[in-house]
């Protein structure tokens, strides 16, 4: 199908291409009546703007990018969906890029943003220092960047996340209150936030006079929730269950690990919550349908998305005013949603 040009629309309406362009961009220079006439005609002919041509002319694409480790995580999917809903009320388009927790893929995603003249980026980085020089260059020369979730990254910008040490402290303390002392902390290896999560865990043990056992920190490496990590996870959990003092509780810190470990514990015929309390980080809508229903730490995805877009759009408004902002890190509260995997106190 041949693309209709502004010149052809102008010829049909006896208006200049410039007038058509200004009307489509809601310019104050064009009267409301003329805008209505032009919009009615473009709707009638199913006109689709040529954003590539517009980008070349203005230097802007009206497109934002969100870069996440993987969209198959319910947390990242929910975040992306919230961002999409918010931006649907604006003139901005949104593209989604995945890094699969790989620094090379993260760099490629950022380079693609530069090549496609992206106006702004919201990213959850692979590591605390990944792609730092490239991110600094983009912030200085190309477009604003917001960091969410993995907020320990070294880039100086606005960051929106949760207090990992606080929520892990609360979850660990709750298990201790239920009479559990030998508690596993299950982590995805080499992601930002692990150090603060471990600190919260250790602080909760210390404040209850429970000795810290480094063997209870279990790290699993994976680049996607679809990776086959079940065998490794089962082997490590089985080894701990076979130890002289088996664990009585397990705190999982990612969507993927939370769901997989519940399956493995059921497979190993571990009684939950009688013999093992289980809390997982998860935004899955199916937590109530699991067996048993899973107590979860739910991250505030909607608030995180709202704040990310609010700050990014504010930066875009003042894109030519360097050093205008005093960057801050915003910590949002999490909620522990209690279900059947953490009952049966041993007190």
C-alpha positions as CSV (number, residue, x, y, z in Angstrom):
1,X,0.0,0.0,0.0
2,X,1.4,3.4,-1.0
3,X,2.0,5.7,2.0
4,X,-0.1,8.9,1.8
5,X,2.0,12.1,2.2
6,X,1.2,15.4,3.9
7,X,1.5,17.0,0.5
8,X,-1.3,14.8,-0.9
9,X,-3.5,15.4,2.1
10,X,-2.9,19.1,1.7
11,X,-3.9,19.0,-1.9
12,X,-7.2,17.3,-1.1
13,X,-8.0,19.9,1.6
14,X,-6.5,22.9,-0.2
15,X,-4.0,23.4,2.6
16,X,-0.3,23.5,2.8
17,X,1.7,20.5,4.0
18,X,3.0,22.7,6.8
19,X,-0.5,23.4,8.0
20,X,-1.3,19.7,7.9
21,X,1.8,18.9,10.0
22,X,1.1,21.5,12.6
23,X,-2.5,20.4,13.0
24,X,-1.4,16.7,13.5
25,X,1.0,17.9,16.1
26,X,-1.7,19.9,17.9
27,X,0.1,23.3,17.3
28,X,-1.5,26.4,18.8
29,X,-1.0,28.1,15.5
30,X,-3.8,26.1,13.9
31,X,-7.5,26.9,14.7
32,X,-9.6,24.2,16.4
33,X,-11.9,24.1,13.4
34,X,-9.1,23.5,11.0
35,X,-7.7,20.8,13.3
36,X,-11.0,19.0,13.4
37,X,-11.3,19.1,9.6
38,X,-7.8,17.7,9.1
39,X,-8.1,15.0,11.8
40,X,-11.5,13.9,10.4
41,X,-10.0,13.5,6.9
42,X,-6.9,11.6,8.1
43,X,-9.1,9.3,10.1
44,X,-11.3,8.7,7.1
45,X,-8.3,7.7,4.9
46,X,-6.6,5.7,7.8
47,X,-3.5,8.0,7.6
48,X,-0.5,6.7,9.5
49,X,2.2,9.3,10.3
50,X,5.8,8.6,9.1
51,X,7.6,8.8,12.4
52,X,11.0,8.0,10.8
53,X,10.7,11.1,8.6
54,X,9.6,13.2,11.6
55,X,12.4,11.9,13.7
56,X,15.0,12.9,11.0
57,X,13.5,16.4,10.8
58,X,13.0,17.1,14.5
59,X,15.7,15.0,16.1
60,X,13.1,13.3,18.3
61,X,11.3,10.0,17.8
62,X,8.5,10.4,20.4
63,X,9.6,6.9,21.4
64,X,10.7,5.7,24.8
65,X,12.4,2.4,25.6
66,X,12.1,0.1,28.6
67,X,15.0,-2.4,29.1
68,X,14.5,-5.3,31.4
69,X,16.4,-8.6,32.2
70,X,13.4,-10.7,30.9
71,X,9.8,-10.1,30.3
72,X,8.8,-13.7,31.4
73,X,9.1,-12.6,35.0
74,X,5.7,-11.5,36.3
75,X,7.3,-8.5,38.0
76,X,8.9,-7.2,34.9
77,X,5.8,-8.0,32.8
78,X,3.6,-6.1,35.2
79,X,5.9,-3.2,35.2
80,X,6.0,-3.0,31.4
81,X,2.2,-3.3,31.2
82,X,1.8,-0.4,33.7
83,X,4.3,1.7,31.7
84,X,2.4,0.9,28.5
85,X,-1.0,1.9,30.1
86,X,0.4,5.2,31.3
87,X,2.1,6.2,28.0
88,X,-1.1,5.3,26.1
89,X,-2.4,8.6,27.5
90,X,0.5,10.5,26.0
91,X,2.0,11.0,22.5
92,X,4.9,8.6,23.3
93,X,5.4,5.2,21.8
94,X,7.1,2.4,23.8
95,X,9.5,-0.3,22.8
96,X,10.6,-3.2,24.9
97,X,14.1,-4.7,25.0
98,X,15.4,-7.6,27.0
99,X,19.0,-8.2,28.2
100,X,18.6,-11.8,29.6
101,X,20.9,-10.7,32.4
102,X,23.8,-10.5,29.9
103,X,26.0,-7.4,29.8
104,X,26.8,-7.8,26.1
105,X,23.0,-7.9,25.3
106,X,22.5,-4.9,27.5
107,X,25.1,-2.9,25.6
108,X,23.5,-3.9,22.3
109,X,20.1,-2.8,23.5
110,X,21.5,0.6,24.5
111,X,23.2,1.0,21.2
112,X,19.9,0.2,19.4
113,X,18.3,3.0,21.4
114,X,20.9,5.4,20.2
115,X,20.6,4.3,16.6
116,X,16.9,4.7,16.7
117,X,16.9,8.1,18.3
118,X,15.0,7.0,21.4
119,X,13.9,10.0,23.5
120,X,14.2,8.4,26.9
121,X,15.2,5.0,28.6
122,X,13.9,3.2,31.7
123,X,16.2,0.4,32.6
124,X,16.8,-2.4,35.2
125,X,20.5,-3.0,34.7
126,X,22.3,-6.3,34.6
127,X,24.8,-5.4,37.3
128,X,25.8,-2.5,39.5
129,X,28.4,-1.2,37.0
130,X,27.2,-2.8,33.8
131,X,27.4,-0.5,30.6
132,X,28.4,2.4,32.9
133,X,30.5,4.4,30.4
134,X,27.8,3.9,27.6
135,X,25.0,4.9,30.0
136,X,26.9,8.0,31.1
137,X,27.5,9.0,27.4
138,X,23.8,8.5,26.6
139,X,22.7,10.6,29.7
140,X,25.1,13.4,28.7
141,X,24.6,13.4,24.9
142,X,21.5,11.5,23.9
143,X,18.6,11.2,26.3
144,X,17.6,10.9,29.9
145,X,17.7,7.6,31.7
146,X,15.7,6.3,34.7
147,X,16.9,3.2,36.7
148,X,14.3,1.0,38.4
149,X,14.4,-2.1,40.6
150,X,18.2,-2.7,40.5
151,X,19.0,0.7,42.0
152,X,22.5,0.1,43.2
153,X,23.9,0.9,39.7
154,X,26.6,3.6,39.7
155,X,24.9,5.9,37.1
156,X,24.0,9.2,38.6
157,X,20.3,9.6,37.8
158,X,16.8,9.1,39.3
159,X,16.3,5.6,40.7
160,X,13.1,4.0,41.8
161,X,13.1,0.7,43.8
162,X,12.5,-0.9,47.2
163,X,14.6,-1.1,50.3
164,X,15.8,-4.7,49.9
165,X,17.5,-4.8,53.3
166,X,14.3,-3.6,55.0
167,X,11.9,-6.0,53.4
168,X,14.3,-9.0,53.7
169,X,14.8,-8.1,57.4
170,X,11.0,-8.1,57.9
171,X,10.5,-11.4,56.1
172,X,13.3,-13.1,58.0
173,X,12.1,-11.6,61.4
174,X,8.6,-13.0,60.6
175,X,10.0,-16.5,60.1
176,X,12.0,-16.2,63.4
177,X,8.8,-15.1,65.1
178,X,7.2,-18.3,63.9
179,X,10.0,-20.2,65.7
180,X,12.2,-20.8,62.7
181,X,16.0,-20.3,63.2
182,X,17.7,-22.2,60.4
183,X,16.6,-20.1,57.4
184,X,17.8,-20.3,53.8
185,X,18.2,-17.2,51.7
186,X,17.8,-18.0,48.0
187,X,19.3,-15.5,45.5
188,X,19.9,-15.1,41.8
189,X,23.6,-14.8,41.4
190,X,25.3,-11.6,40.4
191,X,22.4,-9.2,40.3
192,X,22.2,-5.8,41.9
193,X,20.6,-5.7,45.3
194,X,22.0,-9.0,46.6
195,X,24.4,-7.3,49.0
196,X,21.6,-5.3,50.7
197,X,19.4,-8.4,50.8
198,X,22.0,-10.4,52.6
199,X,22.6,-7.5,55.0
200,X,18.9,-7.4,55.9
201,X,18.9,-11.2,56.4
202,X,22.0,-11.1,58.6
203,X,20.7,-8.2,60.7
204,X,17.5,-10.0,61.5
205,X,19.5,-13.1,62.6
206,X,21.9,-10.9,64.7
207,X,19.0,-9.1,66.4
208,X,17.5,-12.4,67.4
209,X,20.9,-13.8,68.6
210,X,20.9,-16.5,65.9
211,X,24.3,-17.4,64.5
212,X,24.9,-16.7,60.8
213,X,25.7,-19.7,58.6
214,X,27.1,-18.8,55.2
215,X,26.0,-22.2,53.8
216,X,22.4,-20.9,54.1
217,X,23.1,-18.3,51.4
218,X,22.2,-20.2,48.2
219,X,22.9,-18.5,44.9
220,X,21.6,-19.8,41.6
221,X,22.8,-18.4,38.3
222,X,20.4,-18.0,35.4
223,X,19.8,-15.5,32.5
224,X,16.2,-16.3,31.9
225,X,13.2,-17.8,33.9
226,X,13.1,-20.4,31.1
227,X,16.6,-21.6,31.9
228,X,16.7,-25.2,33.1
229,X,17.9,-24.6,36.7
230,X,15.7,-27.2,38.4
231,X,18.4,-29.9,38.7
232,X,20.9,-27.5,40.3
233,X,18.3,-26.0,42.6
234,X,17.0,-29.4,43.7
235,X,20.5,-30.7,44.3
236,X,21.4,-27.7,46.6
237,X,18.1,-27.8,48.5
238,X,18.4,-31.6,48.9
239,X,21.9,-31.2,50.4
240,X,20.7,-28.7,52.9
241,X,17.7,-30.9,53.9
242,X,20.1,-33.8,54.4
243,X,22.4,-31.9,56.7
244,X,22.5,-32.6,60.5
245,X,20.4,-29.5,61.2
246,X,18.0,-29.2,58.2
247,X,16.5,-25.8,57.4
248,X,13.1,-24.8,58.8
249,X,12.4,-21.9,56.5
250,X,13.3,-20.5,53.1
251,X,13.2,-17.0,51.8
252,X,13.3,-16.7,48.0
253,X,14.2,-13.4,46.3
254,X,13.0,-13.7,42.7
255,X,9.8,-14.6,40.9
256,X,11.5,-17.5,39.1
257,X,13.1,-19.0,42.2
258,X,10.0,-18.6,44.3
259,X,7.9,-20.7,42.0
260,X,10.5,-23.3,41.3
261,X,11.5,-23.9,44.9
262,X,7.8,-24.5,45.9
263,X,7.6,-27.2,43.2
264,X,10.8,-28.8,44.3
265,X,9.9,-28.9,48.0
266,X,6.6,-30.5,47.1
267,X,8.5,-33.0,44.9
268,X,10.8,-33.8,47.9
269,X,7.6,-34.3,50.0
270,X,8.6,-31.5,52.4
271,X,5.6,-30.5,54.4
272,X,4.9,-26.7,54.0
273,X,4.4,-25.0,56.4
274,X,4.8,-27.6,59.1
275,X,8.4,-28.5,58.4
276,X,9.3,-25.6,56.1
277,X,8.1,-22.0,56.1
278,X,8.3,-20.4,52.6
279,X,8.2,-16.7,51.6
280,X,8.9,-15.7,48.0
281,X,9.3,-12.5,46.0
282,X,6.6,-12.7,43.5
283,X,4.0,-10.6,41.7
284,X,2.3,-13.7,40.2
285,X,-1.5,-13.5,40.2
286,X,-1.5,-17.3,40.9
287,X,0.0,-17.2,44.4
288,X,-3.4,-18.1,45.9
289,X,-3.8,-21.1,43.6
290,X,-0.5,-22.7,44.5
291,X,-0.3,-25.7,46.8
292,X,0.0,-24.4,49.4
293,X,-0.8,-20.8,48.7
294,X,2.4,-18.9,48.7
295,X,3.2,-16.0,51.1
296,X,4.8,-13.4,48.9
297,X,6.7,-10.1,49.0
298,X,4.8,-8.1,46.4
299,X,6.7,-5.2,44.8
300,X,4.7,-2.0,44.1
301,X,4.9,-2.2,40.3
302,X,2.2,0.4,39.6
303,X,3.7,3.0,41.9
304,X,7.2,2.2,40.5
305,X,5.9,2.7,36.9
306,X,4.0,5.9,37.8
307,X,7.1,7.4,39.4
308,X,9.4,6.3,36.6
309,X,7.3,7.9,33.9
310,X,6.7,11.0,35.9
311,X,10.4,11.6,36.4
312,X,11.3,10.7,32.8
313,X,8.8,13.1,31.3
314,X,9.9,15.8,33.7
315,X,13.5,15.3,32.5
316,X,12.3,15.4,28.8
317,X,10.7,18.7,29.4
318,X,13.9,20.2,30.6
319,X,16.3,18.2,28.4
320,X,18.3,21.3,27.4
321,X,18.9,22.4,31.0
322,X,21.9,20.5,32.1
323,X,22.6,20.2,35.8
324,X,19.0,21.2,36.4
325,X,18.1,18.1,38.5
326,X,19.3,17.0,41.8
327,X,19.0,13.2,41.4
328,X,17.4,11.2,44.1
329,X,16.7,7.5,44.8
330,X,13.1,6.8,45.7
331,X,12.4,3.8,48.0
332,X,8.8,2.4,47.8
333,X,7.3,0.1,50.4
334,X,6.6,-3.5,49.8
335,X,3.8,-5.6,51.3
336,X,4.1,-9.1,52.7
337,X,1.0,-10.9,51.6
338,X,0.4,-13.7,54.1
339,X,-0.9,-17.1,52.8
340,X,-0.6,-20.7,53.9
341,X,3.1,-21.3,53.3
342,X,4.0,-19.4,56.5
343,X,1.7,-20.6,59.2
344,X,2.2,-23.4,61.8
345,X,4.3,-21.6,64.4
346,X,6.9,-23.7,66.3
347,X,6.8,-21.5,69.4
